[in-house]
């Protein structure tokens, strides 16, 4: 699917938003059909429609690790 340069945005406590010209494949390397230029990939593992996000991260309380703040010089 053509949609410009690829960009992946990690949403805090949510999915990975994938925009642009990226091929999504299953664990066996087979392409997964995309119906939109921007798709949300599940990170929590609770989705009922893998690999897509269905909002289950909110129900299961999924939280992404917070980056550590580097020490002050």
Secondary structure by P-SEA (a helix, b strand, c coil): cccccbbbbbcccbbbbbccbbbbbccccccccccccbbbbbccccccccccccccccccccccccccccccc
